[in-house]
Amino acid sequence: MLNILVVDDEPVVRRGLKTIIRWQDYNCSICGEASNGMEGLQKIEEYPPDIVMVDIKMPEMDGLTFIEKAKQKGYECKFMILSGYDDFNFAQKAIKLGVNAYLLKPIEENELIELLLRFQKEIDEDKKRKNVISDGVKYVVNETIKTLMNSKDFDEILNDNYRNCISGYEIFTEFNVAIVKILNATNKSGIDMLNNFLKHEKNVEIYDVNGDIIILFCDSSKKTIDRILYTVNRGLENQFSKKVFIVLGEKVETIKKISFSYEAAKRIIDKQFFYEHLGIVYSEKLSEEQRDDEVSVGSIEYGDAIEKIYISIEMNDVDGVKKIIQDIALIFKRSSSSSERVKGIYANIVLEVLKRIESVYSEIKGAYSHNTIMHAIYEMHNMMEVMNYIVMFADELSQKISSISSDTVIRRIIDYVNRNYDKDLKVETLAYRFNYSNAYLGQMFKNYTGEYFNSYVDRLRIENAKNLLLKGYKASEVAQKVGFKNKDYFYNKFKKYVGIGPSEYKKTYTGN
């Protein structure tokens, strides 16, 4: 039974299509309908159809845009355009998009039936074409992957018999190799389980190649591959109660190049420490020239990373710490560094940050054993564990600093401001004096006082200016005494906070 989706903004057209023919007589069924292209994209995911009948002119998203976006998402259904416009430009655009048929409204019953029969034949033939992998070819594919693993010259290393067997694969135009690794489980049990999971899948083969469990995808859409890999990952984890690591190699165009797809996956599967936590990994497509191009860990700016982590911890910005750690992890993944070296670098970063915090916050000094931290990191099994440990440790430090700041440090800062309000006070100066970052000090000040630093200082100066004015000082003298170098600026600030100018205020309350 072929599923048909109708996308048309006219309800009368949608109703009419349901009754124009007896769909079941032609092994068809209308599985859903939509009133515009946007809704059509949602329906095409909800009811994956074999055929889509779509109008051209619709609100929100027209038919041609809908088809283009559907194809970009990997949908391989037949598209039949319905239009009341015999427009050559529309037809040209439809042809470029690979539209399978163009019907003018009102729809002729016979013409529709003829198209349905044609589509059904094409779909049946396509299904048969995609099921031609023979046992002999499967064997050769297995041998081909093994043989080509360390060589890319297909023509030199394979004899004519192998080429003849592989000729069956010439009908396919896209291949992907995925490697499946089940931690602490035998390949045989894993392959048996995979065969059971995928027994109804078309053009998907499973092999054991030099100890690697291989899934070979032939002409499989991205959506199909995503679905299968998700099923495999969940199924194997549930069955074995163990971690599963799956890497999909890059797409290649011929069977002769599957070694490139295999190699791309192999490069990542061998770096289990870096990727285990991800479950399913999609390898980046690398050209032959780029395959040996690796990033050096020397490109990491350690001093900059330590500074940023320190500031993030002070700012109680755990997400900021996580972002920095993740950025470093991306470099590690592309480097040739061993897991031990990666652990050592992360441990050194953590300890340098801790030393700096201890130098500023005496309350924290001695609270943590540096050797214990180093040992804990070296005991981690994968990089995600290391990253999680660092983020949790940073969060703990941040909480400790927050409690210290609110009780002691901020009071010291406010006391300093209250005693030195007549000086040239700036956040930058205080940040340097009290060993804080500018941003963190400003935020801490606002959280504790409810005012921004500059507003607090302005208000403090004005309150003291009012007292001095009442004592008989001239406005120009008061401005200097409370820290305003410019009397016009003092006048504007005074009026902003008090509502009247300093001279008027003095006269109002002293009579002078």
C-alpha positions in Angstrom: 0.0 0.0 0.0 1.4 3.4 -1.1 0.9 6.3 1.3 -0.1 9.6 -0.3 0.2 13.0 1.4 -2.0 15.9 0.0 -0.7 19.5 0.4 -3.1 22.1 -0.9 -4.6 25.3 0.7 -8.1 24.7 -0.8 -10.3 22.5 1.4 -12.5 21.7 -1.5 -9.5 20.3 -3.5 -8.4 18.2 -0.5 -11.9 16.8 -0.1 -12.3 16.2 -3.8 -9.0 14.2 -4.0 -10.3 11.8 -1.4 -13.2 10.8 -3.6 -11.9 11.3 -7.1 -11.0 7.6 -7.4 -11.1 4.5 -5.3 -7.6 4.7 -4.0 -7.5 1.2 -2.5 -8.1 -0.2 -6.0 -4.7 1.1 -6.9 -3.0 0.0 -3.7 -2.9 3.6 -2.4 -4.1 5.4 0.7 -4.2 9.1 1.6 -2.3 9.1 4.9 -2.5 12.8 5.6 -3.2 16.3 4.4 -1.8 19.8 4.9 -3.0 23.3 4.0 0.4 24.9 3.2 4.1 24.1 2.8 5.0 24.7 6.5 2.3 22.3 7.6 3.4 19.9 4.8 6.9 19.6 6.2 5.5 18.6 9.6 3.1 16.1 8.1 5.9 14.5 5.9 7.8 13.7 9.1 4.7 12.5 10.8 3.5 10.3 7.9 6.4 9.4 5.7 4.7 9.2 2.3 5.6 7.4 -0.9 3.9 10.1 -3.0 3.2 13.8 -2.3 0.5 15.7 -4.2 1.3 19.4 -3.7 -0.2 22.7 -4.9 2.2 25.4 -6.2 0.6 28.6 -4.8 -0.1 28.4 -1.1 0.3 30.9 1.9 3.3 30.8 4.3 5.3 28.4 2.0 4.6 27.6 -1.6 4.8 24.2 -3.2 8.2 24.6 -4.9 9.8 25.8 -1.7 8.2 22.9 0.2 9.6 20.4 -2.3 13.0 21.9 -2.1 13.1 21.8 1.7 11.7 18.3 1.8 14.5 17.1 -0.5 17.1 18.9 1.6 15.8 16.9 4.6 16.4 13.7 2.6 12.9 12.6 1.7 12.9 10.4 -1.3 9.2 10.3 -2.1 7.6 11.0 -5.5 6.4 14.6 -5.9 3.3 15.4 -8.0 2.5 19.1 -8.5 -1.1 20.2 -8.7 -1.6 23.6 -10.3 -4.3 25.7 -11.8 -1.6 27.6 -13.8 -0.2 26.4 -17.0 3.0 28.4 -16.4 6.2 27.4 -18.2 8.4 29.1 -15.5 6.8 27.0 -12.8 7.3 23.9 -14.9 11.0 24.8 -15.4 11.5 25.2 -11.7 9.7 22.0 -11.0 12.0 20.1 -13.4 15.1 21.5 -11.7 13.8 20.2 -8.4 13.3 16.7 -9.8 9.5 16.8 -9.6 8.0 13.6 -11.0 4.8 14.9 -12.4 2.9 18.2 -13.1 -0.9 18.0 -13.2 -3.2 20.8 -14.2 -6.4 21.5 -12.2 -9.1 20.3 -12.6 -7.5 16.9 -12.4 -8.5 14.3 -14.9 -9.3 10.9 -13.3 -7.6 8.8 -16.0 -4.5 11.0 -16.0 -4.2 10.6 -12.2 -4.6 6.8 -12.4 -2.0 6.6 -15.2 0.5 8.4 -13.0 -0.3 6.3 -9.9 0.3 3.1 -11.9 3.6 4.5 -13.3 4.7 5.6 -9.8 3.8 2.2 -8.3 5.9 0.5 -11.0 8.9 2.8 -10.4 8.7 2.4 -6.7 8.5 -1.4 -6.9 11.5 -1.5 -9.3 13.5 0.8 -7.0 12.8 -1.5 -4.1 13.9 -4.5 -6.1 17.0 -2.6 -7.3 18.0 -2.0 -3.8 17.8 -5.6 -2.8 20.3 -7.2 -5.2 23.2 -7.7 -2.8 24.2 -11.4 -3.2 26.1 -13.5 -0.7 29.1 -13.6 -3.0 29.2 -9.8 -3.1 28.9 -9.6 0.6 31.9 -11.8 0.9 33.9 -9.7 -1.5 32.9 -6.5 0.4 34.2 -8.1 3.5 37.5 -8.9 1.8 37.6 -5.5 0.1 37.4 -3.6 3.3 40.1 -5.7 4.8 42.3 -5.4 1.7 41.7 -1.7 1.2 42.1 -0.7 4.8 45.7 0.3 4.3 45.6 1.0 0.6 43.6 3.3 -1.6 44.6 1.8 -5.0 41.6 -0.4 -5.8 42.7 -1.3 -9.3 46.1 -2.6 -8.3 45.2 -4.8 -5.4 42.0 -6.5 -6.7 41.9 -9.1 -9.4 39.2 -9.4 -12.1 37.1 -12.0 -10.2 36.7 -9.5 -7.3 35.8 -6.7 -9.7 33.2 -8.9 -11.4 31.6 -9.7 -8.0 31.6 -6.0 -7.0 30.0 -4.9 -10.2 26.6 -5.6 -8.5 27.3 -2.6 -6.4 27.4 -0.3 -9.4 23.7 0.4 -9.1 24.4 2.2 -5.8 25.7 5.8 -5.7 26.3 6.3 -2.0 28.0 4.3 0.7 28.7 4.8 4.4 30.7 2.5 6.7 29.9 2.6 10.4 32.0 0.8 13.1 30.2 -0.4 16.2 32.1 -1.0 19.4 30.5 -2.7 22.4 32.8 -2.3 25.5 33.6 -5.6 27.2 31.5 -7.7 24.9 32.4 -10.3 22.2 32.0 -9.4 18.5 30.0 -12.6 17.8 27.3 -11.7 20.4 27.2 -8.1 19.0 26.9 -9.2 15.4 24.2 -11.8 16.2 22.2 -9.0 18.0 22.7 -6.6 15.1 21.5 -9.1 12.6 18.4 -9.5 14.7 17.8 -5.7 14.9 18.4 -5.1 11.2 16.9 -8.2 9.6 14.2 -6.2 7.9 16.4 -3.3 6.8 17.2 -3.0 3.1 20.7 -2.6 1.7 22.3 -2.6 5.1 25.0 -5.3 5.7 26.9 -6.4 8.7 30.5 -7.6 8.7 33.4 -8.6 11.1 36.5 -6.9 9.7 39.7 -7.5 11.7 37.9 -7.3 15.0 35.7 -4.4 14.0 31.9 -4.8 13.8 31.0 -3.0 10.5 27.6 -1.8 9.2 27.7 -1.0 5.5 25.0 1.4 4.2 24.2 1.4 0.5 22.1 4.3 -0.9 20.6 5.0 2.6 19.3 8.4 3.3 20.6 10.4 6.2 17.3 10.0 7.9 17.4 6.2 7.5 21.0 6.0 8.8 20.1 8.2 11.8 17.2 6.0 12.6 19.2 2.7 12.3 22.1 4.0 14.4 19.8 5.2 17.1 18.1 1.8 17.1 21.4 -0.1 17.2 22.8 2.1 20.0 19.7 1.8 22.2 19.2 -1.8 21.5 22.7 -2.9 22.2 23.0 -0.8 25.4 19.8 -2.3 26.7 20.8 -5.8 25.7 24.3 -5.8 27.1 24.0 -3.1 29.8 27.3 -1.8 28.5 28.5 1.3 26.8 28.2 1.3 23.0 30.4 3.5 20.8 29.3 4.0 17.1 31.2 6.0 14.5 29.8 6.7 11.0 32.4 7.2 8.3 32.1 9.8 5.6 29.9 9.2 2.5 31.6 7.9 -0.6 30.3 7.6 -4.1 31.6 4.1 -5.2 32.3 0.8 -3.6 35.9 1.3 -4.6 36.2 4.1 -2.1 34.6 2.5 1.0 38.1 2.3 2.5 37.9 6.1 2.9 34.7 5.8 4.9 36.1 3.0 6.9 39.3 4.9 7.6 37.4 8.0 8.7 35.5 6.0 11.2 38.5 4.0 12.3 40.5 7.1 13.1 37.8 8.1 15.7 37.0 4.6 17.0 40.6 4.2 18.0 40.4 7.4 20.2 37.8 5.9 22.5 38.9 8.0 25.4 37.8 11.1 23.6 34.5 10.0 22.2 33.0 7.1 24.3 30.5 9.3 26.0 28.9 10.5 22.8 27.3 7.2 21.8 27.1 8.0 18.1 29.7 10.1 16.3 29.6 11.3 12.8 33.1 11.7 11.3 34.0 14.9 9.5 34.6 14.5 5.8 38.4 14.8 5.2 40.1 15.0 1.8 43.1 12.7 1.2 45.4 15.7 1.7 43.8 16.4 5.1 43.8 12.9 6.5 47.2 13.3 8.3 46.6 16.9 9.3 46.4 17.0 13.1 46.1 19.9 15.5 48.9 20.3 18.0 48.0 20.7 21.7 50.6 23.5 21.5 47.8 25.7 20.0 46.1 25.8 23.4 46.6 29.1 25.2 47.1 27.7 28.7 47.6 31.0 30.4 44.5 32.4 28.8 42.4 29.3 29.7 43.5 29.5 33.3 42.7 33.2 33.5 39.2 32.6 32.0 38.4 29.7 34.2 39.5 31.7 37.3 37.3 34.6 36.3 34.3 32.3 35.5 34.6 30.7 38.9 34.7 34.1 40.7 31.7 35.1 38.6 29.8 31.9 39.6 29.6 31.2 35.8 29.9 27.4 35.7 28.6 27.4 32.1 31.6 29.6 31.2 34.0 27.0 32.8 32.2 24.2 30.8 32.6 26.2 27.6 36.3 26.7 28.1 36.8 23.0 29.0 34.8 21.9 25.9 36.9 24.2 23.6 40.1 22.6 24.8 38.5 19.1 24.4 37.9 19.9 20.7 41.6 20.5 20.2 42.5 17.3 22.0 40.1 15.3 19.8 41.9 16.5 16.7 45.4 16.0 18.1 47.5 12.9 18.4 47.8 13.2 22.1 47.5 10.2 24.4 44.8 9.9 27.1 47.6 10.2 29.7 48.9 13.5 28.3 45.3 14.9 28.1 44.7 14.0 31.7 48.0 15.6 32.7 47.2 18.9 30.9 43.7 19.1 32.4 45.2 18.3 35.9 47.8 21.1 35.5 45.1 23.6 34.5 43.0 22.7 37.5 45.9 23.0 39.9 47.0 26.3 38.5 43.5 27.8 38.9 43.3 26.4 42.4 46.7 27.9 43.4 45.6 31.3 42.2 42.3 31.1 44.1 44.2 30.0 47.2 46.5 33.0 46.9 43.4 35.4 47.0 41.1 33.5 49.4 43.0 32.4 52.5 39.9 30.6 53.7 40.2 28.1 50.8 44.0 27.4 51.1 44.6 23.9 52.4 41.0 22.8 51.8 42.0 20.6 48.9 44.8 18.1 48.4 46.6 18.8 45.1 47.8 15.1 45.0 44.2 13.9 45.5 43.0 16.0 42.6 45.8 14.8 40.3 45.1 11.2 41.3 41.3 11.6 40.7 41.8 12.9 37.2 44.3 10.2 36.2 41.7 7.5 37.3 39.1 8.8 34.9 38.1 6.4 32.1 37.2 8.9 29.4 37.4 12.6 28.7 33.7 13.3 29.6 34.4 12.0 33.1 37.4 14.4 33.3 35.4 17.3 32.0 32.5 16.6 34.4 34.9 16.4 37.3 36.5 19.8 36.5 33.1 21.5 36.1 31.8 20.0 39.4 35.0 21.1 41.1 34.7 24.6 39.7 31.1 24.8 40.9 32.2 23.8 44.4 35.0 26.4 44.4 32.5 29.0 43.1 30.1 28.3 45.9 32.8 28.6 48.5 34.0 31.9 47.1 30.4 33.2 47.0 29.9 32.4 50.7 33.3 34.1 51.5 32.5 37.2 49.4 29.1 37.9 50.9 30.3 37.7 54.5 33.7 39.3 54.5 35.3 40.6 51.3 32.4 42.7 50.1 32.1 44.4 53.5 35.8 45.2 53.3 35.3 46.8 49.9 32.2 48.8 51.0 34.1 50.0 54.0 36.9 51.1 51.9 34.5 53.0 49.5 32.8 54.7 52.5 36.1 55.9 53.8 37.5 57.0 50.5 34.5 58.3 48.5 36.3 61.6 48.0 39.1 59.8 46.1 39.2 59.0 42.4 37.3 55.7 42.9 36.9 53.3 39.9 35.9 49.7 39.7 39.2 48.9 37.9 41.2 50.4 40.8 39.3 48.4 43.5 39.5 45.2 41.4 43.2 45.5 41.2 43.5 46.3 44.9 41.3 43.4 46.1 42.5 40.9 43.4 39.2 40.6 41.5 38.2 40.9 37.9 36.4 44.1 37.0 33.3 42.3 35.9 33.1 40.1 39.0 33.6 42.9 41.4 30.9 45.0 39.7 28.4 42.2 39.8 29.3 41.3 43.4 28.8 44.9 44.5 25.4 45.1 42.7 24.2 41.9 44.3 25.2 43.0 47.8 24.1 46.7 47.8 21.4 46.6 45.2 23.1 49.5 43.3 25.7 49.6 40.6 29.1 50.8 41.8 29.0 54.2 40.1 25.4 54.9 41.4 26.4 53.9 44.9 29.5 56.2 44.9 27.4 59.1 43.4 24.7 58.7 46.1 27.3 58.5 48.9 29.0 61.7 47.7 25.8 63.6 47.4 24.7 62.6 51.0 28.0 63.9 52.3 27.7 67.0 50.2 24.4 67.8 51.8 26.0 67.6 55.2 28.8 69.9 54.2 26.4 72.4 52.7 24.4 72.6 55.9 27.7 73.3 57.7 28.2 76.4 55.6 30.6 75.3 52.9 30.3 76.8 49.5 29.1 74.6 46.6 32.4 74.9 44.8 34.2 73.8 48.0 31.8 70.9 48.6 32.3 69.6 45.1 36.1 69.2 45.7 35.7 67.7 49.2 33.3 64.9 48.1 35.3 63.9 45.0 33.8 65.9 42.1 36.5 67.6 40.2 34.1 69.5 37.9 31.5 71.8 39.7 29.1 71.7 36.8 29.1 67.9 36.9 28.6 68.1 40.7 25.6 70.5 40.2 24.0 68.1 37.7 24.5 65.1 39.9 23.2 66.9 43.0 20.0 68.1 41.2 19.5 64.6 39.9 19.5 63.0 43.3 18.1 65.9 45.5 15.7 67.6 43.0 17.2 71.0 43.4 20.7 72.6 43.0 23.2 72.7 45.8 22.9 76.5 46.4 19.1 76.3 46.5 19.3 73.4 48.9 21.7 75.3 51.2 19.4 78.4 51.1 16.3 76.3 51.7 17.7 74.6 54.8 20.0 77.3 56.3 18.4 80.5 55.1 21.8 81.7 53.8 
